[in-house]
Amino acid sequence: MKAFSTARRQLIALGGAIPLNAVPGYAIAQGSPRTIRLLVGYSAGGGVDAVARLIAPRLAELLGQSVVVENRAGATGLIAAEAVSKAAPDGLTLMLADSALLVAKLLNPKQSFDPLSALLPLAGTFSLPLMIVANTSFEANDPVQLVKRLQSSPGRYSYATSGVGTVHHLGFEMFKRATRSFVVHVPYRGASQIIPDVIGGQIPLGVVSAAAGFAQARAGKLKALALMSQARLPGMEAVAPLAQAVPGFDIAPQLFVVGPPGLAPDLAARLGQAIKEVCDSPTLATGAAGIGAVRGYLQTTELRQQLTRESAALAKVIQEQNIQAES
């Protein structure tokens, strides 16, 4: 019970938000502490990985067990997700997934793995707001001017994203549909390539993470035209959301924790409560803002509903625009 006692003392020091005395054996594994693996479906260094490494130490404190981030990159998170779906339902194998996990099956209906049915949603954690950036010579400075410019010149402009079927791509396609504008999509391999080309004028518009885009805008190298979500990041209050021009528009990659099917309800509840404590930490919120993440905690039922709605919205734009996976 040493791990339990340690975790309880730490929580009391933090305000005791979780009533551990009402939840005997809060630690996931009884007896000798065992390591919890938090899988990430991408290589180290990206946004999802950064959030995972931010929350893992805090989660370890709350659970009284070691939590390690394990990168299993490939197939837009499907490799990691399948590993979790086949793991023992003991709470020791979890995954920090993102919205891109929903897209794989939508782009390829023959894909047998369905994350909505093969994984157990535990809790939403954070979102990673996206930003539309432009070359400094682009003749618009905010969402309203952007819409007017695109509508007045159909087919004249192009926009870059980190690939076909990404939330960046599908989000901008939703924007195009909502505004009845025509802009050509140019897929890139990531923000590290998009931002230099926008700055250099090789492409007028790009969709990148808010953190990456704002850093360059603050340096005067490009324009931060709009946030694609309605969540505001500290220090970026001057960047208006697209909802200013398209009421209700709100899309951003969502990060959420999933586990294997078969987790006992009380175990899933304890994990979900610990994740809530992580998301509620003011210190962690400050660290998250520093890497461009915004708190987006959702309990299990809310997360299921959110994933279902998001999947339906993404499926609609994929079907309407006839978007197909890159071969």
C-alpha positions, -999 to 999 in steps of 0.1 A, spaced: 0 0 0 30 23 -1 21 36 -36 -14 43 -24 -2 62 7 22 83 -14 -5 91 -40 -28 101 -12 -3 124 5 4 141 -29 -33 146 -35 -39 160 -1 -11 185 -8 -29 194 -40 -62 199 -24 -75 164 -22 -99 167 -52 -101 129 -56 -116 112 -25 -90 84 -23 -104 72 10 -136 64 -9 -117 44 -36 -97 17 -20 -66 6 -39 -64 37 -61 -32 25 -78 -40 6 -109 -18 -24 -102 -19 -39 -67 12 -52 -50 45 -42 -66 40 -11 -87 39 -18 -124 46 7 -152 17 22 -172 25 27 -208 9 57 -225 12 50 -263 14 78 -289 9 70 -325 36 95 -337 73 100 -335 88 120 -306 87 158 -310 52 164 -324 23 181 -307 6 149 -295 39 136 -281 46 169 -264 12 168 -246 17 131 -236 51 140 -220 35 169 -202 7 149 -186 26 116 -179 45 128 -148 14 144 -133 -7 112 -140 21 91 -124 19 113 -92 -19 108 -90 -19 71 -96 12 64 -76 27 44 -105 53 51 -131 38 63 -165 61 62 -195 53 76 -230 59 50 -257 60 61 -294 46 37 -319 45 58 -351 27 47 -382 -5 47 -401 -18 79 -385 -19 63 -351 -35 30 -362 -4 9 -352 -5 22 -316 -43 20 -315 -44 -17 -325 -18 -25 -299 -40 -9 -272 -71 -27 -285 -53 -61 -280 -38 -52 -246 -49 -68 -214 -77 -48 -197 -57 -40 -166 -52 -3 -171 -15 -6 -178 -17 1 -215 -34 34 -226 -31 57 -256 -32 94 -261 -50 96 -294 -61 124 -316 -88 132 -341 -67 119 -370 -74 84 -356 -110 88 -368 -100 97 -403 -82 65 -414 -114 44 -417 -133 73 -432 -108 76 -460 -106 39 -465 -139 21 -458 -121 -12 -463 -100 -6 -433 -111 -32 -408 -100 -14 -376 -127 9 -363 -114 30 -333 -149 39 -322 -157 3 -315 -123 -12 -309 -112 11 -281 -127 23 -248 -128 61 -246 -117 73 -211 -115 111 -212 -108 141 -234 -77 160 -224 -66 189 -246 -71 203 -281 -44 217 -304 -58 249 -321 -50 254 -357 -42 287 -374 -46 300 -410 -15 319 -418 -6 340 -449 23 357 -466 27 392 -454 16 405 -489 -17 387 -487 -46 412 -490 -65 403 -459 -59 407 -422 -87 389 -405 -114 362 -411 -140 385 -426 -115 400 -451 -102 365 -458 -136 352 -468 -142 382 -490 -109 378 -507 -114 341 -514 -149 345 -526 -140 373 -550 -112 353 -566 -123 316 -570 -94 293 -579 -68 321 -576 -54 310 -542 -40 278 -528 -34 266 -493 -10 241 -477 -16 215 -450 4 187 -435 -13 161 -458 -45 147 -473 -71 137 -448 -55 156 -418 -78 176 -396 -59 207 -410 -71 197 -446 -106 186 -437 -111 217 -415 -102 240 -443 -125 221 -467 -153 226 -442 -145 263 -442 -146 263 -480 -179 246 -481 -194 270 -455 -182 301 -474 -187 287 -509 -152 295 -519 -128 276 -541 -92 273 -529 -67 247 -542 -52 223 -517 -15 215 -517 -4 188 -493 29 191 -476 48 169 -451 45 193 -421 47 228 -407 85 228 -410 80 229 -448 48 249 -449 59 279 -429 91 287 -450 71 285 -482 44 308 -469 70 333 -457 88 330 -490 56 335 -511 57 301 -528 22 295 -514 -2 322 -501 -19 303 -473 -11 276 -448 -29 257 -420 -5 250 -391 -6 247 -354 -14 279 -336 18 278 -316 40 274 -347 21 300 -367 19 327 -340 56 325 -333 64 335 -369 36 361 -370 49 377 -338 83 380 -355 66 397 -385 74 370 -410 38 361 -418 2 370 -410 -19 352 -385 -53 355 -402 -75 333 -381 -78 305 -355 -99 276 -368 -113 269 -333 -131 292 -308 -107 284 -280 -82 312 -273 -46 307 -263 -30 331 -239 -10 357 -258 -29 352 -290 -60 371 -281 -55 394 -311 -60 365 -335 -97 363 -343 -115 329 -347 -130 319 -380 -163 320 -363 -162 357 -366 -169 353 -403 -185 318 -402 -208 317 -371 -203 284 -351 -172 273 -370 -150 254 -345 -126 226 -354 -93 215 -339 -75 182 -334 -88 168 -301 -65 147 -278 -81 120 -257 -71 89 -237 -84 55 -247 -78 21 -233 -85 -15 -243 -121 -29 -243 -130 -49 -212 -117 -25 -186 -137 -28 -154 -161 1 -149 -145 11 -116 -110 10 -131 -121 31 -161 -137 56 -137 -105 59 -116 -84 65 -147 -109 90 -160 -109 109 -126 -71 110 -125 -71 124 -161 -95 151 -150 -72 160 -121 -44 163 -146 -64 186 -169 -75 207 -139 -39 215 -128 -32 253 -132 5 245 -135 -1 220 -163 -24 244 -181 4 269 -182 27 243 -196 1 232 -221 -4 268 -234 33 270 -240 31 242 -265 -1 254 -281 -26 232 -263 -59 242 -247 -78 223 -219 -106 202 -234 -115 177 -206 -145 155 -214 -157 127 -192 -164 93 -209 -200 99 -220 -192 134 -234 -161 120 -252 -181 93 -269 -207 118 -281 -179 142 -292 -161 115 -312 -194 104 -328 -202 140 -339 -167 146 -351 -166 114 -371 -199 123 -388 -187 158 -397 -154 145 -411 -172 117 -430 -195 143 -446 -168 165 -459 -148 135 -471 -178 123 -491 -188 157 -504 -153 166 -516 -145 130 -527 -113 130 -507 -93 99 -510 -63 85 -491 -30 92 -507 -16 60 -524 
